[in-house]
Amino acid sequence: MMKRSFGSVMPGIPVIASGDWKYIMKSQYHHLGIGVTTLVVAVALLVAGCGCSPAPVKPKAEGSGCSGLKSTIPAGTWYGGVKSASTTKTISFDVVCLFNGPNAVAAAIEDGKDPIDAQDFYIRNQSAVGRNVPVCSNAKAYAPKYLNGDGYKQLTISNYLKQVKGTLNDPSIYSYSGLTKMTVRSSGACASVLTQVYTP
């Protein structure tokens, strides 16, 4: 049994004999050990036996997305391929889902693909549907430069469509990758910018 000294250095505060400290510290360590052990066991059971898992990451596509489209493409930033263009005034555009970084890996896993192949980007095209998009009268087009480092070369819409078809033959820019970033402006609902996306 612990012995107490009822002497006091200050009124109301008992003095504990030196031998009693060993008992107190041992008792505190005992309770602390039980508490830590209980916490460790609880965490282990939670991780191993609760059957719960983190909610899967829902991949987010670049730009304005790729779902919920009807017969026309609304204002926004869209990724896809230029399927055809009889004139420079209208193009047929196939919207795809473009995922980058962690979203690319998550989308690949969601589609049952090997995530190793989606470290940089991943393209999902569930329906190859071409939607006609008017081209703005002052529209601009760009393609990534092959020479002189990074950057883009501005092209006319006519030359961009040739680039898409593979008939432009401009050695200063990369060959068409099959992927275009298209900006559709709200005023007139027409394509204002077409940019070839570089894919390694």
Number of C-alpha atoms within 10 A of each C-alpha: 5 11 10 13 11 12 13 11 9 8 7 9 10 13 13 16 14 10 11 14 12 12 13 13 11 11 12 12 11 11 12 12 12 11 11 11 11 12 12 11 11 12 11 12 12 12 12 10 9 9 8 9 7 5 6 8 12 10 18 18 22 16 16 15 18 19 11 5 11 8 9 12 20 18 17 15 17 26 27 24 21 23 18 16 18 9 11 17 16 17 20 17 24 22 28 24 22 23 24 19 13 17 22 25 24 22 26 23 15 15 11 9 14 12 17 10 12 21 15 15 18 21 18 17 13 11 9 13 14 18 19 19 19 18 22 20 12 10 17 17 22 22 24 20 19 16 11 7 8 9 13 17 14 16 16 15 22 14 18 23 24 15 21 21 16 12 12 16 12 13 10 14 18 19 21 21 15 15 21 26 20 26 22 24 16 12 9 12 18 23 27 20 20 26 21 25 19 15 11 6
